[in-house]
C-alpha cells in the first residue's frame, strides 16, 4: 500500500503542521510488473481560504512499477483531476 500525505507547516514550523490531503493506493495486481491500483485521493477543508473538502475514489491500470513512485502519484492525480474536470466526481 502506498500512502502520500500533504501537510502545511506554517512558517516552516513542524509543531504547527496540519494535514491538507492524502492519497491511499493499493496494488491490486499481486505486485505484477504492470500493475493496477485502487484507492482514494482526499482533500481536507481549508475554510479560511475557501477550499472545500472532497474525496475521489479511483482505479488505475497499466502502471509499470519499474517507473517508480512519482510517475504513479502523477498518474493517480491526473486520473482523478481529469474525472473532476469532466464532472464525473
Secondary structure, DSSP 8 states (H G I E B T S, - for coil): -EEEEEEE-GGG-GGG-EEEEEEEEEE-STT-SEEEEEEEEEE--BGGGTB--EEEEEEEEEEEGGG-HHHHHHHHHHHHHHHHHTT--
